[in-house]
């Protein structure tokens, strides 16, 4: 049987630690960021809408907002890319 080529392929290792399981923390869900804030993409698999797994661990800056999601500009090789990420997958860098 042919292997799956789906969007979430290879994400079995993205697991939530035992102490973080259960009800969603409201603070993480309601996080606010400003333009030019530096953020890291840390995928939380508890939420069904995740950014593409290739962007796990990448750092970038906030360049815009759409609804409650944020546009994050990152470098992918030699290209600048803007990806749309929900705030529960973002961690602020100091």
Secondary structure as UniProt FT lines:
FT   TURN            7..10
FT   TURN            12..13
FT   HELIX           18..20
FT   HELIX           26..29
FT   TURN            35..36
FT   STRAND          38..41
FT   TURN            45..46
FT   HELIX           53..55
FT   TURN            56..57
FT   STRAND          59..66
FT   TURN            67..68
FT   STRAND          69..76
FT   TURN            77..78
FT   STRAND          79..86
FT   HELIX           87..89
FT   STRAND          90..92
//
